[in-house]
Every structure is written in structure tokens, then in C-alpha cells.
Amino acid sequence: MDWKSKLSPKDFRVIYNLPPSAKFILYVLNQDGPKSRKDIINITLLSSRTVGHALKLLLESNLVEKVKPTKEKPKSKIDNRIVKYRLA
């Protein structure tokens, strides 16, 4: 299912008003799936500050959501500080 089909005309207006960096991150998340902030920085070659600002704007407009990592094995250690972002 295409993520654009779930968007309302208001959402398209919100996306239109976003800076190019936020649109690029939205595109990357659509193509590659959930990514951490560090992965987004490495893929897009944008600065950490730019990525942080773009993610903040996307989170505020409810286009992206944070996903906490889950344990795949009962006794596996997982770093809870790592957060992935995915399309809402």
C-alpha cells in the first residue's frame, strides 16, 4: 500500500511547506523503511543538526513516528538509546 494514499489534502499542504531536507528524509524513509538518526545522516549526507531539525518538524506534523527497539531473543541485550524513525 502506498503511503501517499493515506494522506489528506491537509497533509499534502504540510509536506509542501516543509524544507527540502525534511522532504528528502521523508523520501528516504519511504524507500528504505525505518532508520536510526545515524543511518539517516550517513545515507543523506546531511549534517546532524539539519537531520535533527527535519525529524523534529516531521514528528510535529505526525508524518514520522519514533519506534523503540524490541528484543528478538529473551536474553539479548539491546541499546534502548537507539531510536528508529518510520513513516506514520
N, CA and C atoms as an extended XYZ file, in Angstrom:
264
Properties=species:S:1:pos:R:3:atomname:S:1:resname:S:1:resid:I:1 pbc="F F F"
N         0.835       -1.184        0.000 N   MET     1
C         0.000        0.000        0.000 CA  MET     1
C         0.878        1.245        0.000 C   MET     1
N         0.529        2.173       -0.814 N   ASP     2
C         1.291        3.394       -0.947 CA  ASP     2
C         0.967        4.337        0.200 C   ASP     2
N         1.973        4.915        0.826 N   TRP     3
C         1.749        5.790        1.977 CA  TRP     3
C         1.043        7.072        1.588 C   TRP     3
N         1.166        7.488        0.330 N   LYS     4
C         0.513        8.718       -0.113 CA  LYS     4
C        -1.003        8.591       -0.135 C   LYS     4
N        -1.502        7.382       -0.311 N   SER     5
C        -2.950        7.196       -0.378 CA  SER     5
C        -3.620        7.454        0.969 C   SER     5
N        -2.856        7.396        2.065 N   LYS     6
C        -3.417        7.636        3.391 CA  LYS     6
C        -3.417        9.116        3.765 C   LYS     6
N        -2.801        9.956        2.947 N   LEU     7
C        -2.670       11.366        3.283 CA  LEU     7
C        -3.899       12.161        2.858 C   LEU     7
N        -4.253       13.129        3.673 N   SER     8
C        -5.350       14.034        3.348 CA  SER     8
C        -4.785       15.240        2.596 C   SER     8
N        -5.650       16.046        1.997 N   PRO     9
C        -5.148       17.259        1.326 CA  PRO     9
C        -4.388       18.178        2.283 C   PRO     9
N        -4.779       18.185        3.566 N   LYS    10
C        -4.065       18.998        4.556 CA  LYS    10
C        -2.636       18.495        4.719 C   LYS    10
N        -2.448       17.162        4.713 N   ASP    11
C        -1.109       16.593        4.841 CA  ASP    11
C        -0.235       16.973        3.651 C   ASP    11
N        -0.817       16.994        2.453 N   PHE    12
C        -0.046       17.401        1.279 CA  PHE    12
C         0.399       18.862        1.415 C   PHE    12
N        -0.459       19.693        1.993 N   ARG    13
C        -0.117       21.091        2.212 CA  ARG    13
C         1.026       21.200        3.221 C   ARG    13
N         0.976       20.363        4.258 N   VAL    14
C         2.042       20.363        5.269 CA  VAL    14
C         3.364       19.949        4.628 C   VAL    14
N         3.332       18.889        3.828 N   ILE    15
C         4.549       18.416        3.155 CA  ILE    15
C         5.086       19.485        2.208 C   ILE    15
N         4.201       20.169        1.510 N   TYR    16
C         4.608       21.214        0.578 CA  TYR    16
C         5.371       22.322        1.293 C   TYR    16
N         4.981       22.628        2.535 N   ASN    17
C         5.608       23.712        3.281 CA  ASN    17
C         6.863       23.294        4.044 C   ASN    17
N         7.211       22.015        4.031 N   LEU    18
C         8.414       21.547        4.715 CA  LEU    18
C         9.666       21.946        3.936 C   LEU    18
N        10.799       22.088        4.639 N   PRO    19
C        12.057       22.366        3.929 CA  PRO    19
C        12.501       21.151        3.105 C   PRO    19
N        13.345       21.353        2.113 N   PRO    20
C        13.789       20.250        1.263 CA  PRO    20
C        14.444       19.101        2.029 C   PRO    20
N        15.154       19.407        3.106 N   SER    21
C        15.812       18.346        3.870 CA  SER    21
C        14.778       17.407        4.490 C   SER    21
N        13.671       17.945        4.988 N   ALA    22
C        12.630       17.112        5.588 CA  ALA    22
C        11.944       16.258        4.516 C   ALA    22
N        11.742       16.824        3.347 N   LYS    23
C        11.139       16.055        2.240 CA  LYS    23
C        12.079       14.923        1.819 C   LYS    23
N        13.380       15.213        1.806 N   PHE    24
C        14.356       14.191        1.436 CA  PHE    24
C        14.361       13.054        2.453 C   PHE    24
N        14.300       13.378        3.728 N   ILE    25
C        14.255       12.343        4.770 CA  ILE    25
C        12.968       11.545        4.667 C   ILE    25
N        11.868       12.195        4.363 N   LEU    26
C        10.600       11.500        4.154 CA  LEU    26
C        10.723       10.514        2.994 C   LEU    26
N        11.385       10.927        1.927 N   TYR    27
C        11.612       10.061        0.769 CA  TYR    27
C        12.482        8.858        1.146 C   TYR    27
N        13.563        9.099        1.896 N   VAL    28
C        14.467        8.014        2.300 CA  VAL    28
C        13.736        6.998        3.174 C   VAL    28
N        12.943        7.480        4.129 N   LEU    29
C        12.192        6.567        4.988 CA  LEU    29
C        11.155        5.783        4.197 C   LEU    29
N        10.597        6.396        3.174 N   ASN    30
C         9.636        5.693        2.328 CA  ASN    30
C        10.324        4.594        1.524 C   ASN    30
N        11.513        4.861        1.023 N   GLN    31
C        12.225        3.901        0.185 CA  GLN    31
C        12.886        2.781        0.988 C   GLN    31
N        13.514        3.134        2.113 N   ASP    32
C        14.346        2.183        2.847 CA  ASP    32
C        13.715        1.633        4.116 C   ASP    32
N        12.602        2.188        4.556 N   GLY    33
C        11.977        1.716        5.793 CA  GLY    33
C        12.566        2.394        7.010 C   GLY    33
N        12.253        1.884        8.210 N   PRO    34
C        12.709        2.524        9.447 CA  PRO    34
C        14.233        2.634        9.519 C   PRO    34
N        14.692        3.801        9.936 N   LYS    35
C        16.127        4.070       10.049 CA  LYS    35
C        16.393        4.850       11.323 C   LYS    35
N        17.589        4.662       11.872 N   SER    36
C        18.008        5.461       13.025 CA  SER    36
C        18.505        6.813       12.517 C   SER    36
N        18.659        7.740       13.440 N   ARG    37
C        19.146        9.068       13.070 CA  ARG    37
C        20.538        8.983       12.438 C   ARG    37
N        21.386        8.138       12.991 N   LYS    38
C        22.735        7.972       12.458 CA  LYS    38
C        22.700        7.409       11.035 C   LYS    38
N        21.814        6.448       10.791 N   ASP    39
C        21.669        5.894        9.440 CA  ASP    39
C        21.197        6.961        8.452 C   ASP    39
N        20.260        7.792        8.889 N   ILE    40
C        19.750        8.858        8.020 CA  ILE    40
C        20.869        9.837        7.673 C   ILE    40
N        21.698       10.159        8.658 N   ILE    41
C        22.822       11.068        8.412 CA  ILE    41
C        23.783       10.460        7.396 C   ILE    41
N        24.085        9.168        7.537 N   ASN    42
C        25.019        8.511        6.619 CA  ASN    42
C        24.445        8.369        5.210 C   ASN    42
N        23.160        8.112        5.097 N   ILE    43
C        22.540        7.930        3.779 CA  ILE    43
C        22.400        9.261        3.043 C   ILE    43
N        21.905       10.275        3.751 N   THR    44
C        21.595       11.550        3.094 CA  THR    44
C        22.788       12.493        2.986 C   THR    44
N        23.825       12.271        3.799 N   LEU    45
C        24.991       13.156        3.855 CA  LEU    45
C        24.628       14.565        4.319 C   LEU    45
N        23.529       14.677        5.049 N   LEU    46
C        23.151       15.946        5.660 CA  LEU    46
C        23.823       16.044        7.029 C   LEU    46
N        23.952       17.258        7.541 N   SER    47
C        24.564       17.427        8.855 CA  SER    47
C        23.627       16.919        9.948 C   SER    47
N        24.205       16.632       11.098 N   SER    48
C        23.436       16.119       12.228 CA  SER    48
C        22.374       17.125       12.663 C   SER    48
N        22.736       18.363       12.668 N   ARG    49
C        21.799       19.413       13.072 CA  ARG    49
C        20.630       19.525       12.092 C   ARG    49
N        20.909       19.434       10.806 N   THR    50
C        19.861       19.506        9.786 CA  THR    50
C        18.907       18.330        9.906 C   THR    50
N        19.460       17.132       10.098 N   VAL    51
C        18.634       15.936       10.252 CA  VAL    51
C        17.776       16.048       11.506 C   VAL    51
N        18.357       16.530       12.596 N   GLY    52
C        17.605       16.692       13.832 CA  GLY    52
C        16.445       17.655       13.680 C   GLY    52
N        16.698       18.767       13.009 N   HIS    53
C        15.634       19.749       12.792 CA  HIS    53
C        14.538       19.183       11.884 C   HIS    53
N        14.941       18.501       10.819 N   ALA    54
C        13.962       17.917        9.897 CA  ALA    54
C        13.121       16.853       10.597 C   ALA    54
N        13.749       16.001       11.410 N   LEU    55
C        12.996       14.981       12.146 CA  LEU    55
C        12.036       15.621       13.146 C   LEU    55
N        12.464       16.700       13.765 N   LYS    56
C        11.587       17.417       14.695 CA  LYS    56
C        10.345       17.927       13.968 C   LYS    56
N        10.535       18.519       12.791 N   LEU    57
C         9.405       19.020       12.011 CA  LEU    57
C         8.484       17.883       11.570 C   LEU    57
N         9.075       16.765       11.150 N   LEU    58
C         8.279       15.626       10.701 CA  LEU    58
C         7.508       14.996       11.860 C   LEU    58
N         8.123       14.941       13.044 N   LEU    59
C         7.435       14.403       14.219 CA  LEU    59
C         6.284       15.315       14.634 C   LEU    59
N         6.495       16.626       14.600 N   GLU    60
C         5.452       17.579       14.982 CA  GLU    60
C         4.275       17.545       14.025 C   GLU    60
N         4.531       17.259       12.762 N   SER    61
C         3.445       17.205       11.777 CA  SER    61
C         2.847       15.800       11.657 C   SER    61
N         3.285       14.880       12.513 N   ASN    62
C         2.758       13.498       12.563 CA  ASN    62
C         2.943       12.732       11.259 C   ASN    62
N         4.005       13.036       10.527 N   LEU    63
C         4.315       12.290        9.310 CA  LEU    63
C         5.285       11.155        9.599 C   LEU    63
N         6.017       11.261       10.714 N   VAL    64
C         7.007       10.264       11.123 CA  VAL    64
C         6.766        9.961       12.593 C   VAL    64
N         7.060        8.724       12.983 N   GLU    65
C         6.939        8.350       14.389 CA  GLU    65
C         8.201        7.643       14.850 C   GLU    65
N         8.447        7.735       16.169 N   LYS    66
C         9.598        7.057       16.762 CA  LYS    66
C         9.217        5.618       17.072 C   LYS    66
N        10.177        4.707       16.881 N   VAL    67
C         9.964        3.300       17.189 CA  VAL    67
C        11.092        2.848       18.105 C   VAL    67
N        10.742        2.376       19.272 N   LYS    68
C        11.738        1.828       20.201 CA  LYS    68
C        12.133        0.432       19.745 C   LYS    68
N        13.398        0.057       19.912 N   PRO    69
C        13.823       -1.294       19.524 CA  PRO    69
C        13.210       -2.343       20.442 C   PRO    69
N        12.956       -3.504       19.885 N   THR    70
C        12.401       -4.608       20.666 CA  THR    70
C        13.410       -5.741       20.719 C   THR    70
N        13.318       -6.531       21.768 N   LYS    71
C        14.219       -7.668       21.919 CA  LYS    71
C        13.719       -8.825       21.063 C   LYS    71
N        14.609       -9.369       20.250 N   GLU    72
C        14.239      -10.503       19.427 CA  GLU    72
C        14.394      -11.810       20.203 C   GLU    72
N        15.393      -11.856       21.066 N   LYS    73
C        15.614      -13.026       21.903 CA  LYS    73
C        15.413      -12.596       23.354 C   LYS    73
N        14.920      -13.470       24.197 N   PRO    74
C        14.634      -13.073       25.580 CA  PRO    74
C        15.836      -12.527       26.346 C   PRO    74
N        17.022      -13.086       26.137 N   LYS    75
C        18.188      -12.667       26.907 CA  LYS    75
C        19.132      -11.759       26.122 C   LYS    75
N        18.709      -11.288       24.968 N   SER    76
C        19.595      -10.448       24.175 CA  SER    76
C        19.651       -9.043       24.759 C   SER    76
N        20.821       -8.449       24.689 N   LYS    77
C        20.990       -7.077       25.155 CA  LYS    77
C        20.678       -6.146       23.998 C   LYS    77
N        20.014       -5.070       24.329 N   ILE    78
C        19.665       -4.107       23.297 CA  ILE    78
C        19.885       -2.705       23.850 C   ILE    78
N        20.384       -1.829       23.015 N   ASP    79
C        20.638       -0.461       23.437 CA  ASP    79
C        19.340        0.334       23.310 C   ASP    79
N        18.760        0.718       24.427 N   ASN    80
C        17.483        1.430       24.415 CA  ASN    80
C        17.616        2.885       23.990 C   ASN    80
N        18.842        3.372       23.865 N   ARG    81
C        19.016        4.759       23.440 CA  ARG    81
C        18.813        4.914       21.939 C   ARG    81
N        18.964        3.841       21.198 N   ILE    82
C        18.815        3.906       19.749 CA  ILE    82
C        17.335        3.898       19.412 C   ILE    82
N        16.907        4.932       18.697 N   VAL    83
C        15.516        5.064       18.296 CA  VAL    83
C        15.478        5.064       16.782 C   VAL    83
N        14.530        4.344       16.219 N   LYS    84
C        14.354        4.360       14.765 CA  LYS    84
C        13.148        5.210       14.436 C   LYS    84
N        13.166        5.775       13.254 N   TYR    85
C        12.074        6.597       12.772 CA  TYR    85
C        11.438        5.913       11.571 C   TYR    85
N        10.116        5.948       11.512 N   ARG    86
C         9.398        5.363       10.375 CA  ARG    86
C         8.228        6.261       10.014 C   ARG    86
N         7.677        6.031        8.841 N   LEU    87
C         6.524        6.805        8.413 CA  LEU    87
C         5.333        6.477        9.293 C   LEU    87
N         4.567        7.498        9.616 N   ALA    88
C         3.389        7.296       10.482 CA  ALA    88
C         2.230        6.726        9.686 C   ALA    88
